[in-house]
Amino acid sequence: MANEDNALSLKSAIGFTGSVAGGLHYTPCGKFVVFPLGSVVVLRSLTSKKQLFLDGGIDKKVSCVAMSSDGSFLATGHETPASFKAEIVLWNLKKAIDNYSNGISSSEECILHVLSQHHKRVQAVDFSCDARYLASLGGQDDNDIVVWNVSTGVAICGSPASSEFSHCIKWLNTRNDRFVTCGNFHLRVWQICTSTPKLHPIDVGMGSIRRVMQCLCISEDDSFAFAGNKTGEIIKINIERDEIKPFDEPERSHPSLMGYNKDRFSKGVKSLACVVNPITGNTNIICGAGDGTVQILNPNLQRIPSHIAKVDGGVTSISLNPDGKSFLVGTEFSQRYSIDIPTFQAELRETCHFGEIHDVCFPQKSSEIVVTASEQDIRVWSVSSKRELLRINVPNTTCYAVDVTPSGENIISGWSDGKIRSFYPESGKLQWMIPNAHSDDVRSLAICPCDDDSDTLGHLISGGKDGTVRLWRVNEKHQTLVHSLKEHRGAVNSIVCNASGSQAASASADGSCIIWDLRKGVRIHALYEPTVFNSVCYHPDESQYITGSANNKIGFWDACDGSPIRFITGGEADITCLDIHSKGTYFVSGGADKKINVWHYDDGTLIGSGKGHSGKISKVTLSPDQKTVVSVGSEGGIFIWSTPLDG
């Protein structure tokens, strides 16, 4: 039996939560990048491409990331699905980099503090210039500011951010007692008195301008702040203000509006960064817009026509390279680009899914390649290099199921428009299509062996949202319906075939799992439970079936008569997916509790589990060599786990 400590370890991951504003960061040394993926933060080397996962043991999505100016500390804010306390994890980033250099994969000893004060969501975090303080901003249900002592993890003081929702918080670059916040129809300059302790805000005089401001950057000399809004403007603010005074003393200096650009950006301004022109010494602004435009503006907020680039998706992160020659861009479509400042040419560095991944599979003869199905596309990945090899786009549809023929010559997929499509794996071109395979979504499919006709690719069985199970005989020229089986009353969530292709099992949301005779097109027997069946698998010797369901149970069933053998509790929430070791000794499960679990089949005991996902796990699969588990989930991440299972 595998050791519980090493039964399931996260080896690598493909993904980037591009929706997190300001989530992508260079380290000050310029050798690493830090970015969120689900509930973890990834520290990735730019040279070796190896990864270290900063996992605070919190299975909640990372909502914001901040790094201290000297690279010593990292702060990650999280969000909860309900009105519970949302945590902030404070990391010793230097120690994490040292661990990476020494080949230590554990990150638990790098946690300095876990801070808990905000409700439901941490909207933004930022460090003071000397990294003594951390300011955190709560989400819409909280909207409070809390200032923390970084060394002790103790809250110094706090205050409501505003009567309106606040989006962003930034410390000044040269003072550790002032920061700026912006949000819906307000922008405020704050000063903190740690001895009192007290927070004192002054509202910026905006005149008649009312804007929803969602991002901030501050000039190096702290003279000005620049705020990007949903209207597509960049607002320039003079942030000079008085020190904290008694209430009866008049103000001498008040933050004020300096101007804004007249030429608006499409779909709003989502990210900003200040960069100093080395020739003139002027502070220019790099703007990232919602339509994917990246452009530099001069100090007068005029666009520089020669410095404009276009990327895929709204720009949510801009991180300057410490060498000052380039910067990284992260987008809502989870793409990462590097843009050279002198030439302003955008180079695509990393890609990943931006929506939920519904299915994943390996070709039968390769453990190096994995295929994923998601919103609007199918992608083929290299497991070792973690790079995208092929992308097949079908606009305005969702791919729910994907499989690869045993020969590896076809990628067959089921889509939300009710069609089954087959693509060439080399070019991604459409090979053939069944236009009306189901009246609604094609939710599941499986390829069955077929030995009686060498000209035939095989039998294909599909399950729809309408509850229909259909068997198809397919080749390159003809796709023929063999059987249409309508006994389920709910969506068919999972379909698997036995080794000979004579039988198939379909798991449905109606509380039934039906075993079919594919040659006769009739039901052999059915498994019933008052729950939703999400997944079903054959044991390799086909003496039993195992099912995963919405009542948190994993069921073991006798293949002779369909009678239940036993049930075990598989997790704290729905069991959404299963896969079994080729020898039948172990099996792997994933669920809505965001955990991957490895089980001993005969004993029904938990061998080990892994955390990393921040949402429901959609599918889990073992590689053909049985050494790797790949899991995909609702956050769009592909997690690759090493499992030393000896069978």
N, C-alpha and C positions, 0 to 999 in steps of 0.2 A: 504494500500500500504506500502511496506517495506521501511524503512528509507534508504536513499541513502548512508549513512555513514556505515551501517552495512549489506547492502544487499548481499555483496559478500566479505568475508574476507578469506585470505589464512590461513587454519588451520594447514596443514602439507604438506610435499612433500616427494616423494621418488625419489632419483636421486643424481647424482654426475657427474659433467663434468670432466671426467678423462683425457680428452685431454689437459687440462690446465697444463702446466709444473709448478711444485712447487705449486700447488693449495691447497694441503692438509696441515693443520697446527694444531699442539697442541697449546693451550694457555699456558703461563708460569706456571699457577697454576695447569695444568694437568687435569682440570675438564671438559674442553670443547674442541671440535674440530671445526675448521672453514674450509669450503670448498665451491667452487662455484657450482651453479646449474642454468644454463641458464643465466638470467640477474640479479639474486640475489645471495647473499652470505648467507649461512646457518650457524648459530651458534648453535651447538648441544651439549647438556649435555651428558656426558658419563655415568651418573648414572640414571637420570630420562628419558633420550632419547627424551626429549622435545626439540623443535626447536624455534629459533628466526630468522626471516628473515630480513636481512639487505638489504632493497630495496631503492636504491637511486632515484627511479623514472625514471631510464634510461632503456628503453626496448631494450638494446643491449647486446649481449653476453659478459660475463666476460672473458677476455683474459689472465689476470694475477692477482695474489694475493700476497701481502707481509704483514708481521706483524712485528712491532717493537720488539726489544729484550726484553723489559720490559712488553710487552703486552698492552701498553696504546693505540696504534694506529693500524689501519688496512687501507691498501690502495688497491683499486681494479681498474684495468685498463679494458677498454672496447674496442670493435671493432665495426666499422660501415660497412654496406654493400657497401658503396660508399666512395669517397674521401672527406668525411666531417671530421670535428673535432671529435676526439675520446676522451672521458672524462676519468678522473681519479677521483674517489670518495675517499676522506679521511675521515675515521670514527674514532670517539672516542670509542674505543673498551671497555674500562673500564665502560663507561656509558651504553653501550649496555648490558654488563654482569649484571650491577646493575638493569637495566630495566627488564632483564630476571628474576632475583631473586625476583623482586617485582611484577611479573606477568604482566608487561606492554609489549604489543605486538608491539607497534608503534616504528619505528626506525628512523623516520625523524629527531628527535631532536639530534640524534647521529651523524649526518653529520656535519663535521667541514668545509670542503671546497669541491667544485667541480672544478677541474683543467682542463683546456682545452688548449692544445698546439699542440699535435701530430695529424697527419692526418691518418685517416682510422683505425689504430690499435695501441694500446699500447702493445708493445712486452713484456716488463718486468718492474717491479718496485722493489725498495728495500730501506729500511731505514738505516740511519747511526747508529752507535753503541749507540749514545746518543739520538736518535730519533729527533734531531734538523732538519735534512735534509732528503729529499726524492729525490732519483734519479729515473728518468723514461727514458725508451728507446722506441723509436718509432718503428713501424713495417717496413716491407720491402719498403713500399712506402714513408716512412718518414726517418727512420734511424738516428734520432737526439737524443742526450742526453740532458735532461733538469734537472737541480737541483733546488728543491723547498724548501722554508722555510716552515716547517710544521706548525708553530704557526700562520703565516700570510697568507699562501697559495699563496705567491708571488714567481714568478720565479726569481732565483738569477742569473743564467747564463746558457748557453747552447752551444752545439757544435755538428757538425756532428760526429757520432760515428766512422765511418771509410768509406773508399771507397767501402768496401764490406759489405754485410748484417750482422748485429750483432744480436745475439740470447739472450744473458744473461748479467745481470749486478749484481755485488755483492760488498757491502761495506766491508772494513776491520773491524775486530772485536774490535780493540782498538783505531782506529783513525777515526775521523769524517771528515777528509779531503782527504781520499783516497778510491778509489774503482777500481774494475777490470771489464773489459768487454771482451767478446769473441764472435766469430762468424765465418764467412767463411774465412778461411786462415789467421786469425789474432787473437791476444790476446794482450790487452793493459792495462797498469797500469796508472791510472789517479790521478792527484792531483788537488784540488780545492783551489783557493785563493778567499775567500769571500769578501775581501776588494777591490780587483781590479775591478769587479769580473772576474775570468778567470779560464778556464779549461786547464790543461796541460797534454797531454798524452805522454807516452813512449811505443813504441812497444817492445814486448818481442822478443828477438832473437831466432827464431825457426830453423835457419839453412836451410836445404833443405826440412824440413818437412812441408807439406801443408795439413791441415786437416780442416774439417768443425766441429767446436766445438760448442756444443749446451747446455752444462750445466757446472756449476761452484760450487766449495765449497772452503772455505779458512780455514786453520788451526787456532786453537784458539789463537796462539801467533803471527799470521800474517806473519809467515816466508814463508809459501808456499801456492800456489793455485793449485788446481787440476781441470783440464778441461776434460770433457768427449766428445768424438767425434763420428761421424757417422761410423767411421771405426771400432769402438769397442775398442778403446784404452783410457786409462786415462793418461793424460800428467801432469807431475809434474813440476811446475814453481817456481823458486825463484823470489819473487815479490819485493825484496828490490830495491829501486831506490833513486836517489838524490832528494833533495828538489827542488822547482822551482828556477832556476838560470837565470842570464842574459845569453843571447845567446852566448856571447864570452867566457864563462867559460866552461872548459872541464868537461865531465861526469866522475864521480868516481865509481858510482854504477849503474849497468844496469840490468833490469830484464832478466833472462835467463832460458833456458830449462835445467831441471835437469835429465829428463829421462821419460820413459813411459813403460807400461807393454807390454811384448812380447806375452802373451797369450790373444788374443783378445776375446771380448764378441760378441756373435751373435746379429745381427740387431742393433748394435750401443749401446753406453752408453747414456741413456736418463736422469738419475738423479744421484746425488752424495750427500753424507753427510759425514762430519768428526766426528769421535767419538774417545774419549780418552780412552785408556785401563787403567782401574783403578789400575791394578797391576804393569805394566811396565811404565806407563805414556806416552807411545808412541801414536802418532796420527794415527789411522787406518782410512780407507776409506770404507764407505758402498756404493756399486755400484748397481744401478738398470739398467738392460739392456733391450733392445727392445724385446728379446725373453722371458721375464718374469723371468730371473735369478736375484736373489738378493744375493750378496756375499760380504764378508769383505776381504779387501786387507791390508797387512801390510805397514809400511812406505816405504818399498822398492818396492811397487806395485806388490807384489807377492800374489797370491790367498791363502786364508786359507781354506783348503779342508773341515774342520769340520764345517765351518760357511757358508753354502750355502742353499738357499731355492728357490723353484720354485712357481711362482704365475701365474694367468691367465691374459695375456696381457702384453704389454710393460709397464715398471715401469716409471711413469711420476712424482711421488712425493714420497719423503722420509721425514718424520718429526719425530724427536727424542722426546721421552717422557721425560719430565723434571726430572723424577726419574732416568734416565740413564739406565734403565733395559730393555726397549723395544722401538720399533719405529713403526710408521704407514707407510703403503705403499699404494699408489693409482696407479691404472693402467689405460691404455687406454681403457680397457673394462669396466671401471667404477666400478671396484671392490675395496673394501678397506680391507686390511689385517693388523693384528697386529703380529709382529714378536718379540719373546723373544730373547734377545741378547745372554744369556748364552747357551740356547738350540738351538736357531735358528729355532724354529718351527713356521711355518706360520699358523695363525688362521684367517679364513675368517670372517670378522665382518659385512660387509654390501654389498649388491648386488643391481644392477639396470641395466637398459638398457643402451647400449652404442651407439645405433643408433636411427633413427627416429622411434617413436611409431605410428603405422598407425590406430589402432583401440583399443577401450576399451569398456567393458560391465560389468554389474552386473548380477549375477543370479537373477531370478525373485523373489526369496523368501529370499534373503539375501542382507543386506546393509553393511555387514562386509567384504565381499570378492569381489575383482575386478579382471578381467582377461584382460591382455593386449597382443597385437600382434605387433611384431617388426621384426628386421632383424634376421633371422635364428631361432627364437624361439617364443613360447607363454609362458607367466608367469602368475602365480596366486599369488595374494598378499592379505595380511591382512591389511585392512584399518586402524585399530586401532593401531596395533603394527608396521606397515610399514615394514613388513618383507616378504620376498619371501617364499611362501609355496610350490610351484611346478614350475619346469621348464621343458618345452617340447621342445627339440632341433630337428630341421630338417635342417641339414647342407646345405649351399650353396643355400638357398632359402629365400624368404621374405614372411612373413605372412601379408596380407593386410586386412583381415576381420576375425572376431571371434564372436561367439555367443554361448550361453548356452541354452540347451533345458529347457522347463518349469519344468521338473522333476529334473533337475540338474545332470542327469546321463551322459551327453555327452557335450564335448566341441567341437564344429564344427567350422572349419576354412577354409579359402580360401588362396591359395598360388600362388607365382609367377610362378611355374611350371605348372599351369593350373589344379591342383588337389585340390579336397576338401577332407579334412581329419577329422575324428572324433576320439577323444581321451577320455580315461577314466579319470575323474577328480581326482580320488584318486592316481592313479599310473602314469598317463601320458602316458600309453601305447596306441599304435594305436589300435582302435577298428575296423574301416573300412575306406575304401578310394575309392573315385570316380576318376579313373586315368586320364580320358580325359574330365573333366567337361567343360573346355573351351580350345580353341586353344591357348590362351595367358593367361596373369595374371587373376586370380579370384579377382576382385577388391571389391566386396561387396556381402553380403549374409544376409538372414533373415530367421528365423524359423517361420513357420506358424502353427497355431493350426490345429489339425486333429482329429475329434470326431467319425468318422465312423468306425474305426478299432483299437481296443485296442492293437493289436500287432504291431502297426505302431508308430514309434517315431513322425511322423508328415510329413508335407510337408516342403521342403527346397527350397527357391528361391535364385538364384545366378546371379550375373552380372559380365561380363567379360570386359577386356580391348578391346576386339573385338566388343563390342556393343551388344552381345547376352545376352538375359535374359532367364534363364532356370529354369523350375519347376521340382523338384525331389520328388519322394515318397520314403522314406527311412525307413529301420529298420536295425537291426543288421546283417541280412543275405543278404538282397537285397537292392539295390539302383536303382530305376527305373526312367528313364526320362519320364516325363508326357508331358511337352510342351517345345518347343524350339522357342523362340520369337525373331525375328530379324527385328527390326524397327529402333533401334538406329544406328547411324553412327559413334559414338564416344564411349569412355570408359564409362561404367556405374559406376558412382562414389558413388551412394547411392541407397539402396533398403529398403523399409519398407512395412510391411503388416498391414492390418486393424485388428481389434480385433477378428473378426470371421474367418479370414484366407481366405475370399472369394475374396479379392482384394489385389493388391500390387501397389506401386508407385515406379518408377525407375527414378532417376535423372542422366542425361548424359552430357558429355562434348560437345555434338553436338547441345546444345541449346534447347533440348526438355526434358520434364518430362512427362512420359506416365503412365496412370492409366490402370491397367490390370484386366480383369476378369479371375481369376485363374481357375475357374471351366470349362469355355469354351475355355480358351487360346486365347482370343481376346482382342483388345484394346477397352477400354471404351471411353476415350478421352485423349487428349494430351495438354500440356501446352507449349507454345513456347515463347522464348525471344532470342534476338540476344546476347547471352552470354553463359557462361559455368555454368551449374547447378552442384553444389557440394553437396547439401544436400536437403532432403525432409522429411517432417513429416506430419502425420495425426493429426488434432485436435482430442481430446478424443471423442467428439460427432460425428466425421467424417463428419461434415458439411463443413469443409474447409481443405485446405492444406496450409502449409507454406514451402517456398523454400529459400535456400541460394545460392547465385550465385557470379560469378567473377566480376560483375559490382558493387560490394559493397552493393547490394540491398537484402532486405528480402521481398519476395513476399507473399501476401495473395490471395488465389484462392478459388473460389466457387466450391464445390465438385459436384454440380448438373450438370453443363455444362462446368466446367473448365475455366470459364471466370475470368480475374484478378479483384480483389476487390481493392487492394491498394498496394503500394510499399513504404517501408521506407529505409532510409540509415542506414545500419547496422554497418558501421565502415569506416575506412580509406583505407581499402584494401579488398581483396576477402573475402567473407563469406564462410568458409569451412565446418562448422558443426552446427547442431541445435539439441536441444532436448526440449521437452515440458513437463510442469508440468502435473501430472495425472488429475487435475481438469481443465486444460486448461486456468488457470488464468494468468500464467506466462510462459515464455520460455527463454531458454538460448542459446546464440550464441557464436561462436568462429571464429576467422579469421586470415588472414595473417598479420594483424596489431598487433598480439600477445596479444590481449585483450580478456577477457571473459566478456560478457555483459549479464545482466538480464533485460528482457523487460516485460512490462505489455501488455498482449495480446490484449485486447480490445482497449486500448488507443494507443498502439504502441509507448509508451514512455519508455525511458531508466530509469530503477530503480537504477542500480549501475553497476560498472565494476570492474574488477580485473586485475592486472598486475603481471607478474612473468615469463612468457615464454620469451625466447630470439629468438624464431623462429616461424614459422607457426604453429598454433594450428590444429592438425589433427582431433581430435574428442573430443566431450564433451558429458557427460551423467549424468543424475540425478539418484541418488540411489532410490531403491524401496520405502524407507520411505520418499523420497522427501526432506531430510534434508541436503544432501551432493551433491555437484557437483564435478565430477572428470574430469580433462582435461589432454590431452596428446599432445605432440608436437614433432617438428622435432629435438629438442635438446636432446630428450630421457628422459625428466622429466615427472613424474606423480604428478600433483598438485591437492590437495584435498582442496576444498573450502566449508565453512559452509554457508548455505543460509537460514536465518530464514523466509522462505516464508510460509505464512499462507494459501495459496490457495485461 
